[in-house]
Amino acid sequence: MFLFNPRKYEREHADSRSRELVEKTIAFFEKKGLQKIKEDDQSKVWYQDFLDFIKEEQVFASLLTPAAYGNGDCRWDMWRLSEFNEVLAFYGLCYWYAWQVTILGLGPIWMGDNEAAKKRTAALLRAGGIFAFGLSERTHGADLYSTEMTLIPQPDGTWLARGSKYYIGNGNCAALVSTFGKLADSGDYVFFTVKTDHPNYECVKKIDTSGVRQAYVAEFVLHDYPITAADILSRGKPAWNSSLNTINIGKFELGCASIGIATHALYEALNHAAARILYGRAVTDFPHVKKLFTESYARLTAMRLVAWRAADYLRSASDDDRRYLLYNPIVKMKVTGQGEKVIGLLHEVIAAKGYEQDTYFEMALRDIGMLPKLEGTEHVNMALIVKFVKNYFFGPVDYPEIPRRCEAGDDGYLFRQLTGGLSSVRFPDYRLAYKGNTLANVAIFREQVELFRSLLAKAPPGKAQAEDIDYMLAAGELFTLIVYAQLILENARIYKTQDELLEQIFAFLVRDFSGFALRMILSYENSSAQEEIFRAMIRKPAMDTASFTWVWGAVYALRDQYVMNE
Ligand SMILES: Cc1cc2nc3c(=O)[nH]c(=O)nc-3n(C[C@H](O)[C@H](O)[C@H](O)COP(=O)(O)OP(=O)(O)OC[C@H]3O[C@@H](n4cnc5c(N)ncnc54)[C@H](O)[C@@H]3O)c2cc1C
């Protein structure tokens, strides 16, 4: 079975400590139980019990300290981190959020060259500390160039930090807040740390958001907070790079969190529908309900195949292989968007029950939409993705094949990533992913891919179209789906995904691709050559009842396989 199930936990781990960390986390939440999780959520209770558990079991210390700064079982290993995101979000997005912003806060520290700060951080993690990432400012959103937080030089060689930050998770109690700003004299970017218990650190308020309600998302102000060289993590280009490279890691995790939410919601919706009798028959007997579940399962499996494959590339990243820079935003943007889609489909089944206070679903419904918005909206990521189009299709280069990367290892490259030069990132021939695959819907999708390539070669966007972000974002959806399909095919081979499931996955990919092509025709001005190709892209998937029946059987077999402890 490919989906996470706490009752039948199975995943290949390189060592027993890694498995133990997950099993203890499962045990913590199952002991807490759904009712208490919901009560805490509704009362917006700060998750001290979770933080106590993290400290006692040294969970963050083991998982988030690079090998060089921790004891034997510490390493930064994306194989374990990817799944841990899923596990936390499976129980509640607020727990995941405490972990996520800790990772973001740690990024600029592990990426900087301040060795003393790194050692201090490792000790703080051992002491159960959580961290925060002070990047966003109230008026500037994604526009980091406009950052106003400033370090003002003092005659004795120190600085005073002046400015405020907005939407900063853990801003109430983080052991350290990695804060992004500018040096007043040179205008250079800088990353420095501040402590939340310092008198010049004012935690102004908790910004109440409808999701992750238990988290403390803070506005904070630094009132001439004294900074010395010991607090500086990086300056100039390395500081700028730290902000982008930290987000590169963080954005990947959002996709994994989305999978965790959708998985728990799937179990809950299925258990409910299978047990609910209407007009004398189970809700799961309705043909449209079977279809909704089958599609949800196909989309959810695809999300996991994509995210885990992207993790293989993340773990294999080097200055010579930066393909992860395309695959990561795909996980962030597409996987999180698909999570919303799955919850939408499941909500059609669970209906009124999905709003009830005692269900997990009620939280899923509320929280799932946050993931595409955090750490750069879908638009920002799409704007990034389209930079790779040319090299993806034209001028392929050879790379050694990347296997499943489940071995123990410290993914240190993530802390010294190269930045810039996105349009120089190269790819192997995308057609390799299709080699040997004869499934009907895979073949139809492949024809759609070739039409997209011929669009680029024969009728590429004109100057006005290329300058119209709206047009490029819409066209980018087609490209995104092509890369998404590539990652699915690669991982389906590794995980030996059943043909029937793959057939159903490609059925929705063909439909989605057709939908995006139709939108290009209906919503935009195109040349007649472009329109002709967009029209040809609109294809119908093979209506394969056998594969549908098989996947429905696989979904239905999951009923009552997981029910959370009350
Ligand atoms: C619950 C929560 C927790 C958060 N936690 C943290 C945290 O711990 N630390 C932190 O630093 N931040 C945090 N954030 C901030 C979050 O990362 C920002 O919300 C996000 O980066 C987007 O900024 P914005 O929402 O202000 O949108 P804006 O940047 O204001 O965007 C407005 C619109 O412009 C579009 N847009 C902007 N730039 C581009 C572009 N280049 N290309 C195309 N379209 C563009 C956007 O897509 C959007 O439609 C948090 C936010 C929330 C809600």
The ligand as an SDF file (V2000), in Angstrom:
LIG
                    3D

 53 58  0  0  0  0  0  0  0  0999 V2000
   -0.2150   31.7100    8.3330 C   0  0  0  0  0  0  0  0  0  0  0  0
    0.9690   32.3600    7.6920 C   0  0  0  0  0  0  0  0  0  0  0  0
    2.2230   32.0860    8.1840 C   0  0  0  0  0  0  0  0  0  0  0  0
    3.3580   32.6940    7.6320 C   0  0  0  0  0  0  0  0  0  0  0  0
    4.5950   32.4350    8.1820 N   0  0  0  0  0  0  0  0  0  0  0  0
    5.6740   33.1410    7.7530 C   0  0  0  0  0  0  0  0  0  0  0  0
    6.9360   33.0440    8.4420 C   0  0  0  0  0  0  0  0  0  0  0  0
    7.0790   32.3240    9.4330 O   0  0  0  0  0  0  0  0  0  0  0  0
    7.9640   33.8150    8.0030 N   0  0  0  0  0  0  0  0  0  0  0  0
    7.8370   34.6420    6.9250 C   0  0  0  0  0  0  0  0  0  0  0  0
    8.8240   35.3010    6.5740 O   0  0  0  0  0  0  0  0  0  0  0  0
    6.6490   34.7560    6.2420 N   0  0  0  0  0  0  0  0  0  0  0  0
    5.5770   34.0370    6.6400 C   0  0  0  0  0  0  0  0  0  0  0  0
    4.3640   34.1720    5.9970 N   0  0  0  0  0  0  0  0  0  0  0  0
    4.2600   35.0730    4.8310 C   0  0  0  0  0  0  0  0  0  0  0  0
    4.0500   34.3120    3.5260 C   0  0  0  0  0  0  0  0  0  0  0  0
    5.2070   33.6530    3.1450 O   0  0  0  0  0  0  0  0  0  0  0  0
    3.5690   35.3390    2.4910 C   0  0  0  0  0  0  0  0  0  0  0  0
    2.1960   35.4340    2.7160 O   0  0  0  0  0  0  0  0  0  0  0  0
    3.8140   34.9160    1.0690 C   0  0  0  0  0  0  0  0  0  0  0  0
    5.1830   34.9750    0.8010 O   0  0  0  0  0  0  0  0  0  0  0  0
    3.0970   35.7560    0.0330 C   0  0  0  0  0  0  0  0  0  0  0  0
    3.0530   37.0920    0.3880 O   0  0  0  0  0  0  0  0  0  0  0  0
    1.6260   37.8120    0.4370 P   0  0  0  0  0  0  0  0  0  0  0  0
    0.6460   36.8140    0.9180 O   0  0  0  0  0  0  0  0  0  0  0  0
    1.7630   39.0680    1.1960 O   0  0  0  0  0  0  0  0  0  0  0  0
    1.2880   38.1140   -1.1100 O   0  0  0  0  0  0  0  0  0  0  0  0
    1.9030   39.2780   -2.0300 P   0  0  0  0  0  0  0  0  0  0  0  0
    3.3750   39.0350   -2.1830 O   0  0  0  0  0  0  0  0  0  0  0  0
    1.4600   40.6050   -1.5480 O   0  0  0  0  0  0  0  0  0  0  0  0
    1.2150   38.9560   -3.4070 O   0  0  0  0  0  0  0  0  0  0  0  0
   -0.0010   39.5870   -3.8860 C   0  0  0  0  0  0  0  0  0  0  0  0
   -0.3180   39.0420   -5.2600 C   0  0  0  0  0  0  0  0  0  0  0  0
    0.7320   39.3880   -6.1900 O   0  0  0  0  0  0  0  0  0  0  0  0
    1.2190   38.2160   -6.8510 C   0  0  0  0  0  0  0  0  0  0  0  0
    2.6850   38.3000   -7.0560 N   0  0  0  0  0  0  0  0  0  0  0  0
    3.6120   38.7790   -6.1960 C   0  0  0  0  0  0  0  0  0  0  0  0
    4.8410   38.6760   -6.7240 N   0  0  0  0  0  0  0  0  0  0  0  0
    4.7080   38.1040   -7.9430 C   0  0  0  0  0  0  0  0  0  0  0  0
    5.6400   37.7240   -8.9740 C   0  0  0  0  0  0  0  0  0  0  0  0
    6.9530   37.9070   -8.8410 N   0  0  0  0  0  0  0  0  0  0  0  0
    5.1290   37.1430  -10.0780 N   0  0  0  0  0  0  0  0  0  0  0  0
    3.8020   36.9160  -10.2120 C   0  0  0  0  0  0  0  0  0  0  0  0
    2.8770   37.2670   -9.2750 N   0  0  0  0  0  0  0  0  0  0  0  0
    3.3240   37.8500   -8.1650 C   0  0  0  0  0  0  0  0  0  0  0  0
    0.8890   37.0880   -5.8660 C   0  0  0  0  0  0  0  0  0  0  0  0
    0.7900   35.8550   -6.5350 O   0  0  0  0  0  0  0  0  0  0  0  0
   -0.4560   37.5200   -5.2940 C   0  0  0  0  0  0  0  0  0  0  0  0
   -1.4910   37.1450   -6.1580 O   0  0  0  0  0  0  0  0  0  0  0  0
    3.2140   33.5750    6.5280 C   0  0  0  0  0  0  0  0  0  0  0  0
    1.9360   33.8490    6.0260 C   0  0  0  0  0  0  0  0  0  0  0  0
    0.8230   33.2580    6.6100 C   0  0  0  0  0  0  0  0  0  0  0  0
   -0.5240   33.6100    6.0830 C   0  0  0  0  0  0  0  0  0  0  0  0
  1  2  1  0
  2  3  1  0
  2 52  2  0
  3  4  2  0
  4  5  1  0
  4 50  1  0
  5  6  2  0
  6  7  1  0
  6 13  1  0
  7  8  2  0
  7  9  1  0
  9 10  1  0
 10 11  2  0
 10 12  1  0
 12 13  2  0
 13 14  1  0
 14 15  1  0
 14 50  1  0
 15 16  1  0
 16 17  1  0
 16 18  1  0
 18 19  1  0
 18 20  1  0
 20 21  1  0
 20 22  1  0
 22 23  1  0
 23 24  1  0
 24 25  2  0
 24 26  1  0
 24 27  1  0
 27 28  1  0
 28 29  2  0
 28 30  1  0
 28 31  1  0
 31 32  1  0
 32 33  1  0
 33 34  1  0
 33 48  1  0
 34 35  1  0
 35 36  1  0
 35 46  1  0
 36 37  1  0
 36 45  1  0
 37 38  2  0
 38 39  1  0
 39 40  1  0
 39 45  2  0
 40 41  1  0
 40 42  2  0
 42 43  1  0
 43 44  2  0
 44 45  1  0
 46 47  1  0
 46 48  1  0
 48 49  1  0
 50 51  2  0
 51 52  1  0
 52 53  1  0
M  END
$$$$
